């Protein structure tokens, strides 16, 4: 009878299996490291590209901020020039305002009304005078309120009847009045529904 010892063959087989396992394990670890390294490189490239984009955006934003500041400066200069132009125009208009005021009063004062005094405080002019009748005073109010290019917002302060000596033998019943009116510049918009000129109770 022939006896065969299989122990060395089995041990060699186990050794080969163990060696193959460790080789496969090593290859897997090496593959994992390689994949991790490639992913790390990819992430670094993405981060670098994003940083470049961020730097480009920051540079463009800085340029835009500079342009915005320049535009704001230009706008401020334009507004300053407009303000100067308006100041010069207002000064020119205000310088000519007394002439316009007198011409306008001549045009708007109806027949039978005589102005005796005129006083200006800022944009408000106080007028005093005498009229033949209340209707003449009302007509003056209407003219300055609705038909004047330089006057607006007439307000009757007082009107009272008085007897005035027109000759040695004759007295005439007249109406003394005082009123206020505001100055305006041509082209100033009027209220949508302008009311009637304001009045104060008549004194007799």
ABEGO torsion letter per residue (X at the ends): XBBBBAAAAAAAAAAAAAAAAAAAAAAAAAAAAAAAAAAAAAAAAAAAAAAAAAAAAAAAAAAAAAAAAAAAAAAAAAAAAAAAAAAAAAAAAAAAAAAAAAAAAAAABBBGBBBABBBBBEABBBBBBBBABAAAAAAAAAAAAAABAABBGBBBABBBBBBBBABAABBBBBBBBBBBBBBBBBGBBBBABBBBBBBBBBBX
